[in-house]
Amino acid sequence: MKTTVDIPEGLFKEVKKLAKRDNTTLKALIEEGLRRVLEERKHRKSFRLRKFTFKGKGLQSHLAGKSWDSIREVIYEGRGD
């Protein structure tokens, strides 16, 4: 299959030099790079956020329905004065 890919000029020049040095083609290097990326990502585990809870009874009743700004004021009360 044919496609068009925009490659930054500096990268293109480096790859062309590499291809010449290794007696190969730009196409072969692109294919090799894509195969490596696919293989690497197949084995990468997806990120999973651990469940982490704190003991307590949740939000204090006097903060229920308050804005985040109000809650933050209570959290930082007396600090940085």
Steps between C-alpha positions, in 0.01 A plus 500: 500500500624847423460802724652842548673595825644839593840454662696791647790591272771436760365154581465418131865592434620287792295202388621529141864500627427198718335315212801568275746398772311176568435431133123495547202715404292764670200271454676216682593727791145633530360146499752392766413799718126441473540130582709585808240749623218249450688226683593731787146622548348153485686410817437825684249465779226757510508741790270417785439734789505310827194530717602694807263595776532674833331414825232746590145592432549706188451873462431686822135607521578873527682480164223316313384701202787748529713603203851368454632848582322492837630151577854603404479799736416265788782262407763774493359706788781635717777409256723747322387805690 
